[in-house]
Amino acid sequence: MEHSIPLITTLAEGFGMALVLGFAAERIKVPALVGYLFAGILIGPATPGVVADVKLASELSEIGVMLLMFGVGLHFSLRDLLDVKRLAVPGAMVQMALATAMGMLVAWFWGWSWGSGLVFGLSLSCASTVVLLKALETRGALETQNGRIAVGWLVVEDLATVLVLVLLPPLAGVLGGQGLEHGAKGLALWLAIGKTLLEVAAFIVLMLAVGRRALPWLLWQVARTGSRELFTLAVVAAAIGIAYGAAQLFHVSFALGAFFAGMVMRESEFSHRAAEESLPLRDAFSVLFFVAVGMLFDPSILIREPLHVLGVLVIIMFGKSLVSMALVLLLRYPLTTALTVSASLAQIGEFSFILAGLGVSLGLLPPEGMSLILAGAILSIALNPVLFATIEPLRKWVLARSALARKLEASGDPYAELPVSTERKYLDGQVVLVGYGRVGRRVAADLAAHAVPMVVAEQSRERVEDLRSQGHAAVLGDAAEPGVLIQAHIAHAAMLVATVSDPVGIRKMVDTARTLNPQIEIVLVAQSEDEMRMLREENIGEVFLGDEQLARGLAGYVRSRFAQ
């Protein structure tokens, strides 16, 4: 029993203090995670009073990271990842390179070596996926196109960081740290690169080839027992077991291993239930992540090196943000997407600590660098919700005062307008289908099979490009904006079908459609019973709910069998 006391003490102090300060933060209209961070500072070794076990708290926080990334994978399919690859891959690579360069220049100005500057810059270049997910979930933006782009961007960053973690040890000697012998450096480096790429590729292939069949089958077998406890255990065991196995066998991070586990488990019909069963544990242990970050922080760094801390914060919150915003706009995405991505990257977290810790152990990064990175993480995480809250007001302010911004918001993308050669049948009496996700894709396939003309309005450029390559009429953009519906020729359409999850946007969409075409028929898809009830009370169109339609289909089938 004695061996359990440190664990129990850490959990009691961490959860208890997080509850008190999280509640206090919410009461003063500050995000709860700020309270969690301060809770960690108060029970950390750098402050007097109660001191919890830092090592245990960090290990427990890893469970939260794994469960959180697993939950993201359950809502983020491989198709979603491929849909955003044209922005996420080049954007993440260029942004990491430029952010690393900024960190190196600042470190050089402080008198550090180029090797120290490289590790320091790399630590500042990778944002925290955990912080991003919390911010997106709080705002209900995780399932939106901008949310998927931000998550895909950070997944690419995580993959790149895993590669960096493997390459640092053989490169340490070249960079001025404790590395390999001179004669073995080149060979060891190329062997390390090749080994890493093979391990990551092997893990991804294994998960996509075997995991996509094995995990859904496992959930099905457990579900057949009728035991809720076993089902919950199966979900948690899959998330943590695969994450651990990926780290041990393929040297992939816990977070990425859990993410891919969730993504392949999405193929199961029980994926929604799996998400619900893991939610309480996910929320509880993710709190410990923020508490653990706070415990690592030494507040005295703010007094000893205020200008250094300010420099780090400027790089994280302004340098990275401006670079990512410029990249998104250069790739011809709307201003809203650019603002969302820039806010998403204006913080650092778990991978930064791992990189910095490895740099210190290899003699590349001075201990002061670790303290500065922790200070930057604490401050950026605490301020990140503020940035997200300013996205919409800032967007409106800029659009009202800048013609260039209005042009950028329209994106100037060739897919934002229907081609001049579009057939007449798609411009008069057609169906305007908003959203090409799981529901929208099935609706579109059925309409196409019955030769019903339609125009698809979708926010994913890749999906619009694919639709046009298949001969379908499609327009890129947010249908809540009048310009997108105008491009879809809503004024002459027979019906508007909205399959997206955006209650506010749907209302704007319906108002625009009714203004331009008072006779148009409106069909909406609700995501919950409350949303269905509100939409029906407002009498803005025919409203369908997935569960309701499923129940009707099942009841109809049962009645037909008894009628025979």
C-alpha positions in Angstrom: 0.0 0.0 0.0 2.9 2.3 0.7 3.9 2.3 -3.0 0.5 3.7 -4.0 0.7 6.7 -1.7 2.8 9.0 -4.1 0.4 8.2 -7.0 -2.7 8.9 -4.9 -1.2 12.1 -3.5 -0.3 13.4 -6.9 -3.8 12.6 -8.3 -5.5 14.2 -5.2 -3.3 17.3 -5.3 -3.5 17.7 -9.1 -7.2 17.2 -9.5 -8.1 19.1 -6.4 -6.1 22.2 -7.1 -7.1 22.0 -10.8 -10.8 21.9 -9.8 -10.5 24.9 -7.5 -8.5 27.1 -9.8 -10.3 25.9 -13.0 -13.6 26.9 -11.4 -12.2 30.3 -10.3 -11.0 30.9 -13.9 -14.4 30.1 -15.4 -16.1 32.5 -12.9 -13.9 35.4 -14.0 -14.5 34.5 -17.7 -11.1 33.0 -18.3 -10.6 29.6 -19.9 -10.4 26.8 -17.3 -7.0 25.6 -18.7 -5.4 28.8 -17.4 -6.5 27.7 -13.9 -5.1 24.2 -14.5 -1.7 25.8 -15.4 -1.7 27.9 -12.3 -2.6 24.8 -10.3 0.5 23.1 -11.6 2.7 26.1 -10.7 1.3 26.1 -7.1 2.0 22.4 -6.5 5.3 22.4 -8.4 8.8 22.3 -6.8 9.5 26.0 -7.8 6.9 27.4 -5.3 6.6 26.9 -1.5 4.0 24.7 0.1 2.5 21.5 -1.2 4.8 19.8 -3.8 3.5 16.9 -5.9 5.6 14.3 -7.7 6.6 15.9 -11.1 7.6 12.6 -12.7 4.4 10.9 -11.8 2.3 13.9 -13.0 4.1 13.9 -16.3 3.5 10.2 -16.8 -0.2 10.6 -16.0 -0.4 13.5 -18.3 0.8 11.3 -21.1 -2.3 9.1 -20.6 -4.4 12.2 -21.2 -2.4 13.0 -24.4 -2.9 9.5 -25.7 -6.7 9.5 -24.9 -7.2 12.9 -26.4 -5.3 12.1 -29.6 -7.3 8.8 -29.8 -10.5 10.7 -29.6 -9.3 13.0 -32.4 -8.6 10.0 -34.5 -12.1 8.8 -34.0 -13.5 12.0 -35.6 -10.7 12.5 -38.1 -10.7 10.0 -41.0 -7.9 9.2 -43.4 -9.9 11.0 -46.0 -10.0 14.1 -43.9 -6.2 14.0 -43.6 -5.8 13.6 -47.4 -8.3 16.4 -48.0 -6.0 18.9 -46.4 -2.6 17.6 -47.4 -2.0 20.2 -50.1 -2.1 22.9 -47.5 -1.0 21.1 -44.4 2.2 19.4 -45.8 3.9 22.4 -47.5 2.5 24.9 -44.9 3.8 22.9 -41.9 7.3 22.3 -43.5 7.9 25.9 -44.5 6.5 27.3 -41.2 8.7 25.0 -39.1 11.8 26.0 -41.2 11.1 29.8 -40.8 10.2 29.5 -37.1 13.4 27.5 -36.5 15.4 30.2 -38.4 13.9 32.9 -36.1 14.8 31.0 -33.0 18.4 30.5 -34.3 18.8 34.2 -35.0 17.6 35.2 -31.5 19.9 32.6 -29.9 22.8 33.8 -31.9 22.1 37.4 -30.8 22.2 36.1 -27.2 25.6 34.6 -27.8 24.6 30.9 -28.1 26.2 28.5 -30.6 24.4 27.6 -33.8 23.8 24.1 -32.5 22.1 25.4 -29.4 20.1 27.9 -31.6 19.0 25.0 -33.9 17.5 23.0 -31.0 16.0 26.1 -29.5 14.4 27.1 -32.8 13.1 23.6 -33.4 11.5 23.6 -30.0 9.7 26.9 -30.7 8.5 25.7 -34.2 6.2 22.8 -33.1 2.8 23.7 -31.6 0.9 21.6 -29.1 -1.8 19.4 -30.6 -3.4 19.0 -27.1 -3.8 22.8 -26.7 -5.2 23.1 -30.2 -7.8 20.3 -29.7 -9.0 21.9 -26.4 -9.4 25.2 -28.2 -11.3 23.8 -31.2 -13.5 21.6 -29.0 -14.4 24.5 -26.8 -15.6 26.4 -29.8 -17.2 23.5 -31.6 -14.8 24.0 -34.5 -13.1 20.5 -34.5 -15.4 19.2 -37.2 -15.2 22.3 -39.5 -13.0 22.5 -42.5 -10.7 25.1 -40.8 -10.5 22.8 -37.8 -9.5 19.9 -40.0 -6.9 22.0 -41.7 -5.4 23.1 -38.3 -5.4 19.5 -37.0 -3.8 18.1 -40.2 -1.2 20.9 -40.1 -0.2 19.9 -36.5 -0.2 16.1 -37.4 2.4 16.9 -40.1 4.4 18.9 -37.6 4.3 16.0 -35.2 5.5 13.6 -37.8 8.4 16.0 -38.7 9.3 16.4 -35.0 9.5 12.6 -34.5 12.0 12.5 -37.4 14.0 15.3 -35.7 14.1 13.5 -32.3 15.7 10.5 -34.0 18.2 12.5 -36.0 19.4 14.7 -33.1 21.6 12.1 -31.4 23.8 11.2 -34.5 23.9 14.9 -35.4 24.9 16.1 -31.9 28.6 15.8 -32.6 28.4 17.9 -35.8 26.4 20.6 -33.9 28.8 20.9 -31.0 27.3 18.5 -28.5 28.1 15.0 -27.2 27.7 13.0 -30.4 29.3 10.1 -32.2 32.9 9.7 -33.2 33.9 11.8 -36.2 34.5 8.9 -38.7 31.0 7.5 -38.0 29.0 10.6 -38.2 28.0 10.5 -41.9 27.1 6.8 -42.1 25.3 6.9 -38.7 23.2 9.9 -39.8 22.1 8.3 -43.1 21.4 5.0 -41.3 19.3 6.8 -38.7 17.3 8.7 -41.4 16.7 5.5 -43.3 15.7 3.5 -40.2 13.3 6.3 -39.0 11.6 6.5 -42.3 11.2 2.7 -42.5 9.8 2.5 -39.0 7.3 5.3 -39.5 6.3 3.8 -42.9 6.0 0.3 -41.4 3.8 1.6 -38.6 1.4 3.5 -40.9 1.2 0.5 -43.3 0.5 -1.9 -40.4 -2.3 0.3 -39.0 -3.9 0.9 -42.4 -3.6 -2.6 -43.7 -4.1 -4.7 -40.5 -5.5 -2.2 -38.0 -8.4 -1.1 -40.2 -9.7 -4.6 -40.1 -8.6 -5.9 -36.7 -9.7 -3.0 -34.5 -13.3 -2.8 -35.8 -13.5 -6.6 -35.6 -12.3 -6.5 -32.0 -14.9 -3.9 -31.0 -17.6 -5.9 -32.7 -16.7 -9.1 -30.7 -16.6 -7.2 -27.4 -19.9 -5.4 -28.2 -21.5 -8.8 -28.7 -20.9 -9.7 -25.1 -23.3 -7.0 -24.0 -20.9 -5.8 -21.3 -20.4 -2.0 -21.1 -17.4 -2.5 -18.8 -15.7 -4.7 -21.3 -16.4 -2.3 -24.2 -14.9 0.6 -22.3 -11.9 -1.5 -21.3 -11.4 -2.5 -25.0 -11.5 1.1 -26.1 -9.0 2.3 -23.5 -6.8 -0.7 -23.9 -6.7 -0.2 -27.7 -5.8 3.5 -27.3 -3.1 3.1 -24.7 -1.8 -0.3 -25.9 -1.3 0.8 -29.5 0.3 4.1 -28.5 2.7 2.2 -26.2 3.4 -0.4 -28.9 4.0 2.2 -31.5 6.5 4.0 -29.3 8.4 0.8 -28.3 8.4 -1.0 -31.6 8.4 1.8 -34.2 9.7 4.7 -32.1 6.7 6.7 -33.0 5.4 9.1 -30.3 2.6 8.1 -28.0 0.4 10.9 -29.4 0.8 9.8 -33.0 0.3 6.1 -32.2 -3.0 6.9 -30.4 -4.1 9.2 -33.2 -3.7 6.4 -35.8 -5.4 3.9 -33.5 -8.4 6.2 -33.3 -8.4 6.9 -37.0 -8.5 3.2 -38.0 -11.1 2.5 -35.3 -13.3 5.0 -37.0 -14.0 2.4 -39.6 -16.1 0.5 -37.0 -19.8 1.2 -36.6 -19.1 1.5 -32.9 -16.8 4.5 -33.3 -19.3 7.0 -31.9 -19.9 4.8 -28.9 -16.1 4.4 -28.4 -15.8 8.2 -28.4 -18.5 8.5 -25.8 -17.0 5.8 -23.5 -13.5 7.3 -23.6 -14.7 10.9 -23.1 -14.8 11.1 -19.3 -11.3 9.5 -18.9 -10.0 11.7 -21.8 -11.2 14.9 -20.1 -10.0 14.0 -16.7 -6.4 13.0 -17.7 -6.0 15.9 -20.2 -6.4 18.2 -17.2 -3.3 16.6 -15.8 -1.3 17.5 -18.9 -1.8 21.2 -18.2 -1.1 20.7 -14.5 2.1 18.8 -15.3 3.2 21.7 -17.6 2.6 24.2 -14.8 4.7 22.0 -12.4 7.7 22.2 -14.6 7.7 26.0 -14.7 10.0 28.2 -12.6 8.4 31.6 -12.2 11.7 33.2 -11.2 12.8 33.2 -14.9 10.3 36.0 -15.5 12.4 38.2 -13.1 15.8 36.9 -14.1 15.4 37.1 -17.9 12.3 39.2 -18.7 13.6 40.3 -22.1 14.6 36.8 -23.1 11.1 35.5 -22.2 9.6 38.4 -24.2 11.7 37.5 -27.2 10.5 33.8 -27.0 6.9 34.9 -26.6 7.1 37.2 -29.6 8.5 34.4 -31.8 5.8 31.9 -30.6 2.7 34.2 -30.7 3.6 36.7 -33.5 6.4 35.3 -35.6 4.9 31.8 -36.2 1.4 33.3 -36.5 2.4 35.8 -39.2 4.4 33.3 -41.1 1.6 30.7 -41.1 -1.0 33.4 -42.1 1.1 34.5 -45.0 1.6 30.9 -46.2 -2.1 30.1 -46.1 -2.9 33.3 -48.0 -0.2 32.6 -50.5 -1.7 29.1 -51.1 -5.0 31.0 -51.9 -7.1 30.0 -49.0 -9.6 32.5 -47.4 -8.7 35.0 -44.7 -10.8 33.0 -42.1 -8.7 29.9 -42.7 -5.5 31.9 -42.4 -6.6 33.5 -39.0 -7.6 30.1 -37.6 -4.3 28.4 -38.5 -2.3 31.3 -37.2 -4.1 31.2 -33.9 -3.7 27.4 -33.7 0.1 27.7 -34.0 0.6 30.5 -31.6 1.6 28.2 -28.7 4.0 25.4 -27.9 3.7 22.3 -25.8 4.6 18.6 -25.3 6.9 18.1 -28.2 8.8 21.3 -27.4 9.6 19.9 -23.9 10.8 16.6 -25.3 13.0 18.3 -27.9 14.4 20.7 -25.3 15.1 17.9 -22.8 16.9 15.9 -25.5 18.9 19.0 -26.4 20.0 19.5 -22.8 21.0 15.8 -22.4 23.1 15.9 -25.5 24.9 19.1 -24.4 23.4 21.1 -27.2 21.0 23.4 -25.3 21.9 25.3 -22.1 19.6 24.8 -19.1 18.5 28.4 -19.5 17.1 27.4 -22.9 14.8 24.8 -21.2 13.6 27.4 -18.7 12.8 29.9 -21.5 10.9 27.3 -23.5 8.8 26.4 -20.5 8.1 30.1 -19.8 7.1 30.5 -23.4 4.8 27.5 -23.2 3.0 28.6 -20.1 2.4 32.1 -21.3 1.4 31.1 -24.9 -1.0 28.4 -23.7 -2.6 30.8 -21.3 -2.9 33.5 -23.9 -3.9 31.2 -26.8 -7.7 31.2 -26.0 -7.6 35.0 -26.2 -6.2 34.8 -29.7 -9.0 32.4 -30.8 -11.6 34.7 -29.3 -10.3 37.6 -31.4 -10.5 35.7 -34.7 -14.0 36.8 -35.7 -13.8 40.4 -34.4 -10.5 40.8 -36.1 -11.8 39.4 -39.3 -14.8 41.7 -39.3 -12.6 44.7 -38.5 -10.1 44.0 -41.2 -12.7 43.2 -43.8 -14.5 46.5 -43.1 -11.3 48.6 -43.6 -9.3 46.8 -46.2 -10.2 46.1 -49.9 -7.2 43.7 -50.0 -8.5 41.7 -47.1 -11.9 41.5 -48.8 -10.2 40.2 -51.9 -8.3 37.7 -49.8 -11.4 36.5 -48.1 -12.9 35.8 -51.4 -9.6 33.9 -51.9 -9.4 34.6 -55.6 -9.4 30.8 -56.0 -10.5 29.5 -59.5 -12.7 27.0 -57.7 -14.6 29.8 -56.0 -16.6 30.3 -59.2 -18.4 27.9 -61.5 -16.7 27.6 -64.9 -18.2 29.6 -67.8 -18.7 26.3 -69.6 -21.1 24.9 -66.9 -24.2 23.3 -68.5 -27.5 25.2 -68.2 -29.2 22.3 -66.3 -26.9 23.1 -63.3 -27.9 26.8 -63.3 -31.7 26.6 -63.3 -34.0 24.3 -61.2 -31.0 22.5 -59.6 -30.3 21.3 -56.1 -27.7 23.3 -54.2 -26.0 20.8 -51.8 -24.0 22.4 -49.0 -21.4 20.1 -47.5 -19.7 17.0 -49.0 -19.0 15.0 -45.9 -20.3 11.6 -44.9 -24.0 12.6 -45.3 -23.5 14.9 -48.2 -21.5 12.3 -50.2 -24.3 9.8 -49.9 -26.9 12.4 -50.9 -24.8 13.5 -53.9 -24.3 9.9 -55.0 -28.1 9.2 -54.9 -28.9 12.4 -56.8 -26.3 11.6 -59.4 -27.7 8.1 -59.8 -31.1 9.5 -60.5 -29.8 12.3 -62.9 -30.9 15.1 -60.6 -28.8 18.2 -61.4 -27.0 19.7 -58.5 -24.3 22.2 -57.5 -22.1 21.2 -54.4 -20.9 24.0 -52.1 -17.9 22.8 -50.1 -15.1 24.4 -48.1 -12.4 21.8 -49.0 -10.6 22.7 -52.1 -9.5 19.1 -52.7 -13.1 17.8 -52.6 -14.2 20.5 -55.0 -11.3 19.6 -57.3 -12.2 15.9 -57.2 -15.9 16.7 -57.9 -15.1 18.8 -60.9 -12.7 16.1 -62.2 -15.7 13.7 -62.1 -17.8 16.1 -64.1 -19.9 17.5 -61.2 -20.6 21.2 -60.7 -19.0 22.4 -57.5 -18.0 25.7 -55.9 -15.5 26.4 -53.2 -16.3 28.4 -50.1 -18.4 28.8 -46.9 -22.1 28.8 -47.9 -22.9 31.0 -45.0 -21.3 33.8 -47.1 -23.8 35.2 -49.7 -21.1 35.2 -52.5 -20.8 31.4 -52.4 -24.6 30.8 -52.8 -24.7 33.4 -55.6 -22.0 31.5 -57.4 -24.1 28.3 -57.0 -26.9 30.2 -58.7 -29.2 29.9 -55.7 -31.5 32.5 -57.2 -32.7 29.9 -59.8 -32.4 26.8 -57.7 -35.3 24.5 -56.8 -33.9 23.3 -53.5 -31.2 24.0 -50.9 -29.9 21.0 -49.0 -27.6 21.7 -46.1 -25.7 18.7 -44.5 -23.2 20.7 -42.4 -23.0 21.1 -38.6 -23.2 24.8 -38.1 -26.5 26.2 -36.6 -25.4 29.8 -36.9 -24.1 29.4 -40.5 -27.3 27.5 -41.5 -29.5 30.4 -40.4 -27.4 32.9 -42.5 -27.5 30.5 -45.4 -31.3 30.2 -45.2 -31.7 34.0 -45.0 -29.6 34.5 -48.0 -31.3 31.8 -50.0 -34.8 33.1 -49.1 -33.8 36.7 -50.0 -32.5 35.7 -53.4 -35.1 33.0 -54.0 -38.3 33.3 -51.9 -39.8 30.1 -53.4 -36.9 27.9 -52.8 -37.4 24.7 -50.7 -35.1 24.2 -47.7 -33.9 20.8 -46.4 -31.6 20.7 -43.4 -29.8 18.0 -41.4 -29.8 18.4 -37.6 -26.9 17.0 -35.5 -28.9 16.6 -32.3 -32.5 16.5 -31.0 -32.1 20.0 -29.5 -30.9 21.5 -32.8 -33.7 19.6 -34.7 -36.3 21.0 -32.2 -35.0 24.6 -32.6 -34.9 24.5 -36.4 -38.4 23.0 -36.6 -39.8 25.7 -34.2 -38.3 28.4 -36.4 -40.1 26.7 -39.4 -37.2 27.5 -41.8 -37.4 24.2 -43.7 -37.7 20.4 -43.6 -35.4 19.1 -40.9 -34.0 15.6 -40.7 -32.2 13.9 -37.8 -30.0 10.8 -38.4 -31.3 8.9 -35.3 -34.9 9.7 -36.2 -34.5 8.5 -39.8 -32.8 5.3 -38.6 -35.6 4.6 -36.2 -38.2 5.1 -39.0 -36.3 2.8 -41.3 -36.0 0.1 -38.7 -39.7 0.4 -37.7 -40.7 0.3 -41.4 -38.7 -2.9 -41.9 -40.2 -4.5 -38.9 -43.7 -3.6 -40.0 -43.1 -5.0 -43.5 -41.9 -8.3 -42.0 -45.0 -8.7 -39.9 -47.3 -7.7 -42.8 -46.1 -10.7 -44.8 
